[in-house]
Amino acid sequence: MLHRSKSILFFLIIVIQLILLIEATETCNPKENTGDCSGYYLYDIDNISGEGTLYECRNNTKLCDVIENAPGYYKVTDLNYKIKIPYIQCGEGKCKKLAIKDMKNSCNKENTGELVNIQTNNGIMDGVHFCINHLNLIKFSNNTSVYLLGSNGNNNLFSNSNHDQYVLVSITYDSITPMNTTNIESNTYLINNSLYSIENDKHGNFTINKLTSSGLEAFEYVYAGFAKLINDFSKKLSKEVLSKTLLYLCQNGKCVSTSGTLKYKSSSSKVEVANCSGYCISKQGPVKCNIMNTGKAFYNSSKSKFQICVNSGNSTKDIYEFKEIRSNSTNHFITLKTIGTDYYELFVSDKGGNMVGLSTGSNYLMNKEDERNMKFLTCYQNSNHCEIKSTTLVSGYFINSESDSPNSLIYCDDYDCKTITESNGYYINSDGGIIRCNSFACELLERKEVGSSCTNHPNEVIYYNNNYNSFQYCNDTSEVDFSDKEFYITLNNINSSNLDFPTNIVSGNDTILLKVNQYSIKQVVTDNDGICINNKDHKIVTNTSCKKSKSTKFYCLSANETCTNKLNLNANANGGKLLIIFNF
C-alpha cells in the first residue's frame, strides 16, 4: 500500500512539473506581448493573400515591435512557431510566409537575391542559403557579415527605385536585410575581397563604384566581408585598430590577403612596426639578417630607415643583407629561397613605404631592355613560391603585375614576351590561367569560377572535362576550340547597345564578330573598310577577293553596335542587320 502511494505521489509530481513547463513556455502572442517570444513572427495573417504583420521580439527587452518597410528575409527561430512558418519574406511593404518547398534548388543569375534550398550533386539537400551568385551561397550567420549584391538586371527584394548597380546586404543569424548605410564614411572599402569606392553625403546620396586599382593596402575590418582602407599613416593607429587590420595585395581591383609588416605611429607618436602574419597584432622589433629572418622588416631608428632582410645570393652562396623600403615608389624585393635553384620569394611595398608584403599570383618581365637575357618571374597563387623562367618556357597571356593600367597584359609567344593592352575578350596561357577582360579591366579567374560544360556556362571559357590545360569557348552552348590557325565566329541574338563583352551580355537581336586564335577570343571592331570572312573555313580573306568567294563582309564599327554586311555609319539608328550570319 505504501509503495502504491509513493507511485501516485511521484506521478503527481511529474504532472505538476509538466504543467509548470507548459506554462513557462506559453505560446508567443507578439501582438499582445504575451508568452515566451524570441525572434521574428508573422501575425494577423490574411487567409486569402497570406500576408501578415512582421513582429520582432528580443529576449533582452521582453517587448515585441511591429517592423514596417523592412525588405528582406527573416528566419523564424521560435521552435513552436517555425513548424508553421519557417521563413518570412518581405518586399514592397508586404510580408508573407516562405515555405522551404517553395524555394528553388539552385543559384543562378535569374534568382540572385533569393533564398534557395540547395541540392548537392548526389541529391542531398544542403539547406537554405542566400543566393549572391553561383559562386557565393551564404547561410544565416552567427556573426554579422556583409555582402555586395549586384543588380544583374533582375528584380528582387533588394532592388530599389534608384536602380543602383550594387546593394549592401547584412546577414545575421536570423535576418538578411539591406545594410544600414547611414554612418558609413566615404572611403575605399574591401567588400568580399574586391575594391569599391563609397560616397555618402549623409543626405540620402549613397553610391558604390567598383575600382580597378592595384597595390599593397591595409584594411580595418568593420564586419566580416567589409573592411575600410587605412590610407593615412601620419595619424596614430591604436591597438584596437591594429587588431582588426589585415594586409591585402590587390590586382586590378581583386585582392588576396597576405603576410607582411606595417610601419605606423603609436599612441606615443613613436614609429612602430607591426608583424602582420594575419591581423597586425604583434610588434616587430629589430632583427638580424639571416636565414631565419628573410622577409622580415623593421624600423632602424638609428638610421631612420624602414628595412627588410633579403637573401641576394646566387647558385653558389647565400648573401643576407638589409634593403631600404623607400617611399614615393613601389619597391620589389626578390629573396632567394634555396641555393642552386630558381625558387624565390617576392616582397612588394606600397608606394608610401609604409608596408611590405609577400606577393602571390603575380607576373613580371625582368631585364626587358635586354631581349637575350629577358626572364619571366611568376609567383604562384596561394603560395609563397616564385620562379624565374626563361621566356621560352611560357606562352599566352598573363596579368602584368608591374603596370598600374588595369588592361595591361604580358604576351609570350615564339620565345619572346612583350607588354600589351587588351580588352573585351578571354585570354589563356600555358599555366592553365584564364584572363577575362572587359573595357575597364582584366582579371585572372579563380579555377572555382570556371565551368566544365557549355550547358551551364554560355559565352564563357571553360576547362573541358575539368582539365586545366584544355580550354574551350562556349558560343552560346556550342563548344569552340582554341586553334593556332586564326578564325572568326559570330555571337548572335544579343543586345549590342549595353554590351561589354564578355562580362555583360544581354539577349537581343544583334550580332557581333569574335576572333579566335591559339590564346584568345576577342571582340572585333573594324574600320569603315570592314572585314571579309570566308563562310566555309571562317578565315579572313582580302577585300578584293570578297566578292569572288563565298564570304560575308562585316562592318563592326563600334563595340556597342551590331555588325552589318553593308556599311552604315548609323547602323543602330537605322536598324542595319547582317543578311548572312554564320555559326561555327
C-alpha positions in Angstrom: 0.0 0.0 0.0 2.8 2.4 0.9 4.6 1.5 -2.3 1.4 2.4 -4.3 1.1 5.7 -2.5 4.7 6.6 -3.4 4.0 5.8 -7.1 0.9 8.0 -7.1 2.8 10.8 -5.4 5.7 10.5 -7.9 3.2 10.6 -10.8 1.5 13.8 -9.4 4.9 15.5 -9.1 5.7 14.7 -12.8 2.3 16.1 -13.9 2.8 19.3 -11.9 6.3 19.7 -13.4 4.8 19.3 -16.9 2.1 21.8 -16.3 4.7 24.3 -15.0 6.9 23.7 -18.0 3.9 24.3 -20.4 3.0 27.5 -18.6 6.7 28.6 -18.7 6.8 28.0 -22.4 3.4 29.6 -23.2 2.9 30.2 -27.0 4.0 33.6 -28.0 1.5 36.3 -29.0 3.7 39.1 -30.3 0.7 41.4 -30.8 -0.2 41.3 -27.0 3.4 40.9 -25.8 2.4 37.6 -24.0 4.2 34.3 -23.8 7.8 33.4 -24.5 8.6 35.4 -27.6 12.0 35.5 -29.3 12.9 36.5 -32.8 10.6 37.2 -35.8 6.9 36.4 -36.2 4.3 36.8 -38.9 1.0 37.6 -37.2 -2.6 38.6 -38.2 -2.2 36.6 -41.4 -4.8 37.2 -44.1 -6.3 33.8 -45.2 -6.6 34.8 -48.9 -3.3 36.7 -49.6 -1.2 35.0 -46.9 0.2 38.4 -45.9 0.6 39.4 -42.3 2.3 41.8 -39.9 6.0 41.3 -39.1 7.0 41.5 -35.4 10.4 41.5 -33.9 10.8 40.2 -30.3 14.0 40.3 -28.4 14.7 38.4 -25.1 16.5 41.3 -23.5 13.5 43.6 -23.7 10.6 41.2 -23.5 8.8 43.5 -25.9 7.6 42.9 -29.5 7.7 45.7 -32.1 6.0 45.9 -35.5 8.6 46.1 -38.3 7.4 48.1 -41.3 9.0 48.7 -44.7 11.8 46.2 -44.0 12.6 44.3 -47.2 14.5 41.1 -46.7 14.3 37.5 -45.4 13.7 36.6 -41.8 14.3 33.2 -40.2 11.9 32.1 -37.5 13.8 30.7 -34.5 10.8 30.0 -32.2 10.7 26.2 -32.2 6.9 26.2 -31.7 6.2 28.7 -34.4 8.7 27.7 -37.1 6.8 24.5 -37.8 4.1 26.5 -39.4 6.1 29.4 -40.8 9.9 28.7 -41.1 10.8 31.8 -43.1 9.3 35.2 -43.7 9.7 37.2 -47.0 9.1 41.0 -47.1 9.1 43.3 -50.1 7.2 46.3 -51.4 5.7 46.9 -47.9 4.2 43.4 -47.6 5.3 40.3 -45.6 4.3 36.7 -46.2 5.2 33.2 -45.3 8.0 31.5 -47.3 8.0 27.7 -47.2 11.1 25.7 -47.9 9.2 23.7 -50.6 8.6 26.9 -52.5 12.3 27.7 -52.8 14.4 27.0 -55.9 17.1 24.3 -55.7 19.9 26.2 -57.4 21.5 29.6 -57.6 22.0 31.4 -60.9 21.6 34.8 -62.4 17.8 34.6 -62.5 17.4 34.1 -58.8 20.2 36.3 -57.4 19.0 37.9 -54.1 16.7 35.0 -53.2 16.6 32.2 -50.6 17.3 28.8 -52.2 17.2 25.3 -50.8 20.4 23.8 -52.3 20.6 20.3 -53.5 24.1 18.7 -54.0 25.1 16.7 -57.0 24.3 13.4 -55.2 20.8 14.6 -54.4 21.3 15.5 -50.8 19.7 18.7 -49.6 22.3 21.1 -48.2 20.0 23.5 -46.5 18.7 27.1 -47.1 21.2 29.6 -48.5 21.1 33.2 -49.8 22.0 33.4 -53.5 24.6 36.1 -54.1 25.7 34.4 -57.3 26.6 30.9 -58.4 29.9 31.1 -56.5 28.6 32.6 -53.3 25.8 30.8 -51.4 25.6 32.2 -47.9 23.8 30.7 -44.9 22.4 32.8 -42.0 25.4 33.6 -39.8 26.0 33.9 -36.1 28.4 36.8 -36.8 27.1 39.8 -38.8 28.6 39.7 -42.3 28.2 42.0 -45.3 27.9 41.0 -48.9 27.6 43.1 -52.1 24.6 42.1 -54.2 24.8 43.1 -57.9 21.7 44.0 -59.7 22.3 41.7 -62.7 19.3 43.4 -64.3 16.8 41.3 -62.3 14.3 42.4 -59.7 14.4 41.0 -56.2 13.5 42.1 -52.7 16.6 44.3 -52.5 16.1 46.2 -55.8 15.4 49.9 -55.3 13.8 52.8 -57.2 17.2 54.3 -57.7 18.3 51.4 -59.9 21.6 51.2 -58.0 24.1 48.8 -59.5 25.0 47.4 -56.1 23.3 46.9 -52.8 25.0 46.1 -49.4 23.3 43.3 -47.7 23.7 42.5 -43.9 23.4 38.8 -42.9 22.8 37.8 -39.3 21.7 34.6 -37.6 18.0 35.3 -38.3 17.8 38.1 -40.9 19.1 39.1 -44.4 18.3 42.8 -44.9 19.8 45.9 -46.7 22.6 47.2 -44.7 22.1 50.5 -42.7 24.4 52.8 -44.6 23.7 56.0 -42.6 27.0 56.1 -40.7 29.3 54.6 -43.4 32.0 57.1 -44.2 33.1 58.0 -47.8 36.2 55.9 -48.4 37.6 53.0 -50.3 36.4 49.6 -49.0 37.2 46.0 -49.4 34.0 44.1 -49.9 34.2 40.4 -50.3 37.8 40.7 -51.5 37.1 43.3 -54.2 37.7 47.1 -54.1 34.9 49.6 -54.2 34.6 53.3 -53.5 31.7 54.5 -51.4 30.4 58.1 -51.5 28.0 59.1 -48.7 27.0 62.7 -48.2 24.8 61.7 -45.2 21.8 63.3 -47.0 20.5 60.2 -48.8 23.0 60.2 -51.7 24.9 56.9 -51.3 26.8 55.5 -54.3 29.1 52.4 -54.7 31.5 52.1 -57.6 33.9 49.3 -58.5 37.6 50.1 -58.5 40.3 48.6 -60.7 43.4 49.8 -58.8 46.4 47.7 -57.8 48.9 47.6 -55.0 49.5 46.6 -51.3 47.0 48.0 -48.9 45.9 47.8 -45.3 42.3 47.4 -44.3 40.5 47.7 -41.0 37.6 45.2 -40.7 34.2 46.6 -39.7 32.2 43.5 -40.3 33.0 40.1 -41.8 33.4 40.8 -45.6 33.5 44.6 -45.1 36.7 46.5 -44.4 37.8 50.1 -44.6 41.0 51.3 -46.2 43.7 52.8 -43.9 45.3 55.5 -46.1 46.7 58.0 -43.6 49.7 56.7 -41.7 50.6 60.1 -40.3 47.8 59.6 -37.7 48.3 57.3 -34.7 47.0 53.7 -35.0 45.6 52.2 -31.8 45.9 48.6 -30.7 42.2 48.2 -31.3 42.5 49.3 -34.9 45.6 47.1 -35.5 43.8 44.1 -34.0 41.3 44.4 -36.9 43.8 45.2 -39.6 44.9 42.9 -42.4 47.2 43.4 -45.4 45.9 42.8 -48.9 47.7 42.6 -52.3 45.3 43.9 -54.9 45.5 43.4 -58.7 43.0 45.3 -60.9 40.5 45.6 -58.1 40.7 41.9 -56.8 42.5 41.4 -53.6 44.1 38.5 -51.6 45.2 38.6 -48.0 49.0 38.4 -47.4 51.5 38.4 -44.6 53.9 41.3 -44.1 55.0 44.2 -42.0 53.3 47.6 -41.3 55.0 50.8 -40.1 52.8 53.2 -38.1 52.7 55.8 -35.4 51.9 54.6 -31.9 49.9 56.4 -29.2 53.2 58.0 -28.0 54.0 59.2 -31.6 56.9 56.8 -31.9 57.4 54.9 -35.1 56.4 51.3 -34.5 56.3 48.2 -36.7 53.7 45.5 -36.6 54.1 41.9 -37.8 51.1 41.1 -39.9 51.0 37.4 -40.1 47.3 37.6 -40.0 46.0 40.6 -38.0 48.6 43.2 -37.3 48.7 42.5 -33.6 52.3 41.7 -32.6 55.1 44.3 -32.6 58.2 43.6 -34.8 61.5 44.7 -33.2 65.0 44.8 -34.7 66.2 41.6 -36.3 69.5 40.2 -37.5 69.5 39.5 -41.2 70.0 35.7 -41.6 68.2 32.6 -42.8 65.6 32.8 -40.0 64.6 36.4 -40.8 64.4 36.7 -44.6 61.3 38.7 -45.5 61.1 40.4 -42.1 61.2 44.2 -41.9 61.8 46.6 -39.0 62.4 50.3 -38.4 66.1 51.1 -37.9 65.7 54.1 -35.6 69.5 54.9 -35.6 69.3 55.4 -39.4 65.6 56.4 -39.6 65.1 53.7 -42.2 62.4 51.1 -42.8 64.4 48.0 -43.9 63.8 44.4 -45.0 66.1 41.4 -44.8 66.6 39.6 -48.1 68.8 36.8 -49.5 70.5 38.3 -52.6 72.5 35.1 -53.1 73.1 33.1 -56.2 73.7 29.4 -57.2 76.7 29.0 -55.0 76.2 31.0 -51.8 73.8 33.0 -49.6 74.1 36.7 -49.3 71.9 38.1 -46.5 71.5 41.9 -46.4 69.1 44.7 -45.5 67.4 46.7 -48.2 65.7 50.0 -47.6 61.9 50.3 -48.2 61.7 53.7 -49.8 58.7 56.0 -50.0 57.2 57.6 -53.2 57.6 54.4 -55.3 56.7 50.7 -55.2 59.6 48.6 -54.0 60.2 45.0 -55.2 62.5 42.7 -53.2 63.4 39.3 -54.6 64.9 36.9 -52.0 66.4 33.5 -52.8 64.8 30.6 -51.1 67.3 27.8 -51.9 70.9 27.9 -53.2 71.2 26.4 -56.7 67.6 26.8 -57.6 65.4 29.3 -59.4 62.9 29.4 -56.4 62.4 32.8 -54.8 60.1 34.9 -52.7 58.9 38.3 -53.8 58.1 41.1 -51.4 56.3 44.3 -52.6 55.8 47.6 -50.8 53.1 50.2 -51.0 54.0 53.5 -52.8 54.2 55.3 -49.5 56.8 53.0 -48.0 54.6 52.2 -45.0 54.2 48.4 -45.5 55.7 45.5 -47.3 54.1 42.2 -48.0 54.6 38.8 -49.7 53.5 38.7 -53.3 51.4 35.8 -54.7 49.7 35.4 -58.0 51.9 37.9 -59.8 53.9 38.1 -63.0 56.8 40.3 -64.1 59.2 40.7 -67.0 62.8 41.0 -65.9 65.6 42.6 -68.0 63.1 43.9 -70.5 65.7 46.1 -72.2 67.9 43.1 -73.0 66.0 40.6 -75.1 68.7 37.9 -74.9 68.6 37.9 -71.1 64.9 38.6 -70.6 63.3 36.5 -67.9 59.8 35.8 -66.7 59.1 35.9 -62.9 55.9 34.3 -61.8 54.6 34.0 -58.2 52.0 31.3 -57.9 48.6 31.9 -56.3 48.1 30.8 -52.7 51.8 30.1 -52.4 55.0 31.8 -51.2 56.8 30.3 -54.2 58.1 32.3 -57.1 60.0 31.0 -60.1 62.3 32.8 -62.6 61.8 31.1 -66.0 63.2 31.5 -69.5 60.7 33.2 -71.8 60.9 30.1 -74.0 59.0 28.2 -71.3 55.9 30.3 -71.1 53.3 31.1 -73.7 50.0 33.0 -73.8 48.7 35.9 -71.8 49.5 36.9 -68.2 48.4 39.7 -65.9 51.1 42.4 -65.9 51.6 43.0 -62.2 54.1 45.8 -62.7 51.6 48.1 -64.5 49.1 50.4 -63.0 46.9 50.0 -66.1 44.1 47.5 -65.4 44.1 46.3 -69.0 47.8 45.6 -69.3 48.9 42.1 -70.0 52.2 40.2 -70.8 52.0 38.2 -74.1 54.6 35.5 -74.7 54.9 33.5 -77.9 57.7 32.4 -80.2 60.3 32.7 -77.4 59.6 36.4 -76.9 57.5 38.3 -74.4 56.1 41.8 -74.5 53.6 44.0 -72.6 50.4 44.9 -74.4 46.9 46.4 -73.7 43.9 44.2 -74.3 40.1 44.4 -73.7 36.8 42.7 -74.4 37.8 39.0 -74.6 39.2 35.9 -72.9 42.9 35.3 -72.8 44.6 32.0 -71.8 48.1 30.8 -71.0 50.4 27.7 -70.7 50.0 27.7 -66.9 46.3 27.0 -67.2 45.2 30.6 -66.5 42.1 32.2 -67.9 42.0 36.0 -68.0 38.7 37.9 -68.6 39.0 41.4 -69.9 36.1 43.9 -70.4 36.5 47.6 -71.4 37.6 48.6 -67.9 39.9 45.9 -66.6 41.4 42.4 -66.9 41.1 39.8 -64.1 42.6 36.3 -63.7 39.7 34.0 -62.9 39.9 31.6 -60.0 39.5 28.0 -61.0 36.4 27.7 -59.0 34.9 30.4 -61.2 35.4 28.4 -64.4 32.9 25.8 -65.5 33.5 22.5 -67.3 30.4 22.3 -69.5 28.8 24.7 -72.0 25.4 23.7 -70.8 25.5 26.0 -67.8 28.2 28.5 -69.0 27.1 30.0 -72.3 29.5 32.6 -73.8 32.3 31.7 -71.3 35.6 29.9 -71.5 35.6 26.5 -69.7 38.0 23.8 -68.7 36.9 21.0 -70.9 36.1 18.0 -68.6 37.8 19.8 -65.8 41.2 19.6 -67.5 43.1 22.7 -66.5 45.1 22.6 -69.8 42.2 22.0 -72.1 40.2 25.2 -73.0 37.0 25.7 -74.9 34.8 28.7 -75.6 31.1 28.3 -75.4 29.5 30.1 -78.3 26.1 30.2 -76.6 26.2 26.4 -75.8 28.3 25.3 -78.7 31.9 24.2 -78.0 34.6 26.1 -79.9 38.3 25.0 -79.6 41.2 27.4 -79.5 43.4 27.0 -82.5 46.8 28.0 -83.8 45.0 28.9 -87.0 43.1 32.1 -86.6 39.4 32.1 -87.5 36.2 34.1 -86.8 32.8 33.3 -85.3 29.6 35.4 -84.7 27.8 35.8 -81.4 24.2 36.2 -82.2 20.9 37.3 -80.6 22.4 39.8 -78.1 21.7 43.5 -77.3 24.8 45.4 -78.5 23.8 48.8 -77.1 24.5 47.7 -73.5 27.3 45.2 -74.4 30.6 45.0 -72.6 31.9 41.7 -73.9 32.3 39.2 -72.2 31.1 40.4 -68.7 27.8 42.0 -69.7 25.9 40.1 -72.3 22.1 40.6 -72.6 19.8 38.9 -75.1 18.5 40.8 -78.1 18.5 40.9 -81.9 22.1 42.0 -82.7 25.3 40.2 -83.8 29.0 40.8 -83.0 32.1 39.2 -84.5 34.7 37.3 -82.5 38.3 36.4 -83.5 39.6 33.1 -82.2 43.3 32.1 -82.1 45.6 29.9 -80.0 45.5 32.0 -76.9 42.5 34.4 -77.1 39.0 35.0 -78.2 38.1 38.7 -78.5 35.5 41.0 -80.0 36.3 42.5 -83.4 35.9 46.2 -84.2 36.6 47.2 -87.8 37.2 50.4 -89.6 35.0 51.7 -92.5 36.6 49.1 -94.8 35.1 46.3 -92.8 36.4 42.7 -92.8 35.7 39.8 -95.1 35.3 36.2 -93.7 35.1 33.0 -95.7 31.8 31.2 -94.9 33.4 27.8 -95.1 36.6 27.9 -93.0 35.7 31.2 -91.2 39.1 32.7 -92.0 39.8 36.2 -93.2 40.1 36.9 -97.0 41.1 40.1 -98.7 38.5 42.6 -99.6 39.4 42.3 -103.3 38.6 38.5 -103.1 35.4 39.0 -101.1 33.0 39.2 -104.0 34.7 36.3 -105.8 34.4 33.8 -102.9 31.5 32.6 -100.7 32.3 35.1 -98.0 30.5 37.6 -95.7 31.5 41.2 -95.4 31.3 42.5 -91.8 31.2 46.1 -90.7 31.6 46.3 -86.9 32.3 50.0 -86.3 31.9 50.0 -82.5 32.0 47.6 -79.6 28.4 48.8 -78.8 26.9 48.4 -82.2 25.6 45.4 -84.1 27.7 44.2 -87.1 26.2 44.7 -90.5 27.1 43.4 -94.0 26.6 46.9 -95.5 28.5 50.0 -94.5 26.0 52.1 -92.5 27.5 54.7 -90.3 24.2 54.9 -88.3 23.6 51.2 -88.2 21.9 51.2 -84.8 19.7 54.1 -85.5 18.6 52.7 -88.9 18.4 49.0 -87.8 21.0 47.7 -90.2 21.4 43.9 -89.8 23.5 41.1 -91.2 21.9 39.4 -94.2 24.1 36.4 -93.7 25.1 35.1 -90.2 27.3 32.0 -89.9 27.9 29.9 -86.9 30.9 27.7 -86.1 
